[in-house]
Amino acid sequence: MSEPLVIIGNGMAAARLVDELSKRALGRYAIAVIGEEPRLAYNRVLLSSVLAGDADAREIELKPPSWWRDRGVTLQYGCAATAVDFARKEVSLANGATVAFSRLVFATGSRALRLPVPGAELAEVHTFRDGRDVDELKRLADERKKIVVIGGGLLGLEAAYGLAKAGAAVTLVHVMDRLMERQLDAPAAALLKQLIEGKGVDVMLHANTTRIVGDSAVRGLELADGRTIDADAVVFAAGIRPNVELARAAGLAVDRGILADDRMQTNVEGVFALGECAEHRGVCYGLVEPAYEQARVLASHLAGEADEYTGSVVSTNLKVSGVNVFSAGDFLGRPGSEAIVWSDASMGMYKKLVIANDRLVGAVLVGDTTAALWYLELMRSGASVKSWRDGLIFGRALCERKAA
């Protein structure tokens, strides 16, 4: 008889876990997936494409309904899990039903941060995190509203680009001195700013929001330096927080995220966590690839195989605001490392590779990211790049031709 396995969360991490389990232990588990959003799992990275009108919501679904049925998965989406009882091994749902489990996986993802500033509760103050948010933002863009997006990281840039492409007048404000400061150095960020401003997004840096202006509705944004911006709506896209409330209430060990070991197991036997809600060795990853690596390891463990997750080389490889951007590893460069840089602002391209002890340890690419996956492979393998030093910045094909 199949063992009941329940996954709380119907996002990208949950879908990858089901996929990995179907390859390793098909039939061993009777899988039930519980999702709060009223739709099938989708590619969250492509939400900005839906907002911009470059893709339809159906097009970003990870798997069709038939895929889930063929694997015997019971889908309960559009109904949140409200409580977990480890003694009874039951998950309670918002509709009053309960789901029994033998093994349980928390894949509850993250929630968007809302800055604690006056006016944050006004109508037309939104976040950019899920499909429901996109529906609201598309409405604002259709109405040609003036919108301020708060946050110059990945989420903020994606929201700003999507809104501008959809027809809204968009100003993006960021408290730091450069965009995507966690992924880009100063020259790369300056180029990215230039490129996205060329796409119709007004960018304001060193912009610390102190108040959203308005009585019953948004009228503008006030900054700490006295600047004000007229606005009909505000979008918070300044970061995410692991969604741990359900886990904490159930009694799991939680710090920033749900604490998980190298098998992705929590402090309760048979209960696991993966993806953005999990904290592994003090790190909460807010990116897709680490979640996929964790899903592979957890599926291996659930299939009775010996595998461990030891952490991820953090990388970003996305089209941000219509511009290809890649970042991985120690892109700033520690003392003793060297940097190879190639820049051509007129072509919208910037490349920086960081080398230490003849190993590639970091990279930043803006515009041309064709060699990104190869660079990431070199970083993860720790292979020597000494013989390729002179041609490394130009990509794999040139290096392999020289080596032949």
N, C-alpha and C positions, 0 to 999 in steps of 0.2 A: 504494500500500500504506500502511495506517495506521501512524503512528509510535508505538512503544511508550512510553507514559507511565505511570510507577509512582508511586503516592501511598502513602507510609508513614504510616499513621494512618487510622482509620475513625471519626473524630468529626465534630463539626459543621462544622469548617473544611473537611475533605475532602469532605463531602457538598455543601456550598455550591460548592466549586470544580468538582465534577462537574456540578452544575446549571448553573453559569455557562458551562462549556465546551460543554455540550450545546446551549446557545442560540447560541453564537458559532462553534463549530468542530466540529459533529457529524460524526463519521466521519473527522476528521483524525487523531485519536489512538486507539490501542487502549489503553484505560485499565485498569489493574489497581490495586485498592485492597487494601492489606495492613493488617489490624487485629489487635491483640493480644487484645481482648475478644471473647468467643465469642457475639457478637450483632451485629445490624445497627446502623448508626449511629442514635443517639437524641438527644433533646433533654436535655442534661445539666442544664439549668436546672430541669427538672421532676422531678429525682430526689427532691426533698423531698416532692413530691406522691405519688410511688410509695411512699415510706417512710411517709407519713401515711395511705395507703390511699385517697387521693382519685383516684388514677389507676392503671391497670395498666401493667406494663412494655411491653406491646405498643402501648399507646396513645401512648407517647412516642417511638416509632420515627419518624424523620424521613421515610423513604420505604419503601414496601413492596418486597418482593423483585422484583416485576414491573417497578418503575420502573428498577431497576438493570439488569435484563435487557434492557429496551427500549432502553437506551442503550449496550448492548454492553459493559458494565463487568464485568470479572472480579473477583469478591469472594473474598478469601482472609482470612477472619476467624477468630479463635480460634487464631491462629498468629503469634507475634511475629517481626519482622525482627531478626536477630541480628548482621548485618554488612553493610557496603556496600563494594564494590570499584569505585572510579571508573575504574581502568584497564581492567578487564574489563566495566564497566557491568553489574554484577550485584548483586542483593540476595539475601543468604542468609537462609533462614527456619529457625525452630526445628525443623521437621520434616525438615530436611536438603535440601529443595528449593531451587532458585535461580530468580530471576525477572530476566529481562533488561530493560534500559531504554535508551531514547535520552535521555529527560528524566526527572528525578526530583524529587519534591516531598516535603519533610519536613513533616508535619502531625502531629507526635507529641505535641502538647499538653503537659500538665503533670502532675506528681505531687504528692500531698499531703505537706506537711511533717510530720515527726515531731520533737517537741522532744527534745533530747538530755538527758533527765533520768533518774535512776535509776528502774527499774521499767517503762520504756517497752517492754521486751521481754516483759512478762508476758502470759499468756493474757487474752483479753477486753480488750486494748488495740487499738483499731481506728482507721481513718481514714474520711473521708466524701468520696469522690471519684468512684466509678464504680458500675456496677450490681452488681458483686460485693460492694462495701461495703454497699450497700442491703440485699442479701439477709441479710448478717450482722446488721445493725442491726435489721431486722424481727424476726429470731429473738430478739434481746435484749428488744425491746419486747413480744413475745408472752409472754416469760417474766416480764414485769413487773419487770425489773431496775431498780436504782437506777443511773443513768448520769450521769456528768459529761462535759460537752462543753467542750473547751478551744478558745476562740476566739470573739470577738464580732464578726467580720466577716460577710460574706454566707454563707460556708460554715457557720460555726458556728451562725448563726441558723436557717438552713434545716435543719440536722441536729437542733437542739434542738426546733424546732417539729414536725418530722416524727416524732421519737421521742415527744414528749409527746402528739401526736394519736393515735399508735399505742398508747398506754397505758403508757409508761414514766414513772418519776419522774425528772425531768431538772433538773439544776443546770448552768447555763452560767457558766463563769468566763472573765474577760477581763482581761488585764494593764493595759489602758489605763483612762482615766477615763470613757470613754463608748463606747457601741456604734458600730460602723461609722464610726470616726473619720476614715477616708479619704473617706467619702461624705457625712457629716452634720455639721452644726454642733451645738453643745451643746444648745440647746433641742429640736431635732429628735430628737437621740439620747435625750434624757430622755423625750420622749413615746413613742418607740419602745420604750424599756425598760418604761414603764408599760403599754403595750398588750400586749407579749408576756408580761409577768408575769401579766396578766389571762387569758392563755391557758394558764396552768399551768406556765410555765417560771420557775424561781428563778434570778435573775441576780445574780452577784457581780462587782463591778468592782474595779480595783486589785488583782487577784488573780494574783500571779506564782507559777506552779507550780514547785515545787522537787523534788517526789518523788511517784511513784505508790507507794502503800503496799501491800505484799503480799509473800508468799513465792513460792508457786506460782500464785497467782491474785490479782486485784485486790481490795483491801479498802477502799481510800480514796485520797484525794488530800491532799497536804500543801502549804500555801502558804508563801511567804517570811515572812509576818507571823505565822506560827504557827497560823493557822486550819487546821483539818482538815475534810474532807468525807467522809462515808461513801459508798462506791460499790461496785457489783459490776462495773462496766465503765467504761472511759474512751474517749472519741472525740476524736482530734486533728482539729481543723478550723481550724487557726490559720494557714492560708495554703497557697500552692502554689509549686512550683519548676518552671521550664521543663524539659521532658524532653529533654536534649541529649546524653545519654551516647552514643547510637548515632552521632550526627553528629560528636561530638568524636573518637570512636574511628576514624571514617572519614577524619578529617583536615580537616573543615570549620572555619572560623574561628568561635569561640564565646567569648562573654563571659558575661553572665547567660543570654542566649538565643543562638540561631543567628543570626549577623549577616547581615542581608539589606538590599539597597539599595532604591531606589524602585520597582524592578520585582519586588521580592521575591526577587531572585537572590542566592545566596550567593557566596562567593569562588571557587567552581568553576562554570565555564560549563555551563549547562543543568541546574543543580541549584538548587532553590528551597526557601524555607521560608515558612510562614505560620501564623497563629494563635498560640496561647499559647507555642509553642516558639521563635518568632521574636523577634529583637530588631531594631527599626528605629529608626534615629537615636537610639540610646541608651535606647529605651523598649521594655519587654515588656508587652503588654496582656493582662490576665487576664480579658477580657470578650468577649462574643460578637460584638457589632457591629463592632469593629475587625477581627476575623477575617473577617467577611463582606465588609467593604470591601477587605481584602487579597485575598480570593479573587476578587472582581470584577476587580481590577487585574491579578492574575496571569493569569486567564482571558483578559482582553483582550490581554495581552502574548503569550500562547501562541497566540492566534488571529491574531497579526500586526498587531495594532492598537497605536497609540501611546497609552499611558496610564501614569500614575505614581501611586504612593501617597505622600502627603506627611504622613501622620499622621492621627489621629482626635481629634475632640472627645469626650473620655471621658464617658460617661453610664451611669447605672444606672437601669433601669426594671423593677422586679421586684415580685412579691408576696413579701415577706420575713416569715416567721412569720405568714402570713395577713393581713399588713398591706401595703397598697400603698405603695411607696417609690420616689421618683425623685430623682436627683441628677445634675447635669451642670455642667461648666465650673468657673469660679472662684466656688464657692458661699460661701467665706469672705469674699471681697471684699478686693481690694488697696487701698492708700491712694488716696484720690481717688474711689473708687466709692461708691455709695449703695445701701442695702438697703431693700426694701419687704417688710414682714413682716405676715402675718395668722395669728393663732393662736387656736385654740379647743380646749383640752384636753378639755372635756366631750364634744365631738363627735369627738375623736381626730384632729384635723386641724391641720396646720402648713404654712404656705407662706412661702417666702422667695425673692425675686428680687433679683439683684444687677445694677445698671445702671452702666455707665461710658461716658461720651461719647455718651449717648443710645442705647447699644447694650445689649442683654441679654447679659451675660457669664457668668452663673451662676444656678443655681436649685436649691432643695431643696423637695421636697413629701413630706409624710407624710399618709396617709389618702386624700386626694382627688388623684389623678394624671391626671385627665381631660385636662388641658391640657398634659401632659408633652411629647408629640411636637411640638406647636406651639412650645413654648418652645425645644425642641432645634433645630427648624427655624430659628427666629429667631437663635439663637446661631451656627449654622453659616453662615447667609447674611450675618450682620452688618448686617441691615436696621435702620434707625432705628425706635425705639419711642417717640419723643418725643410724637407725637400720641396715643398710647395710654397714656401714663404713668399716668393716674388709674385706668384700668380694667384694666390689665395683670394685676393679681393675680387678677382674677375670670375670666380665660380669654378664648379667642378670640371666642366668640359675642358677648359684651358689647362688646368692642372693635370688631368689625366692624359691629355695630348703630350704635355711636356715630359710626363713620366714614362710614356710608351717608347 
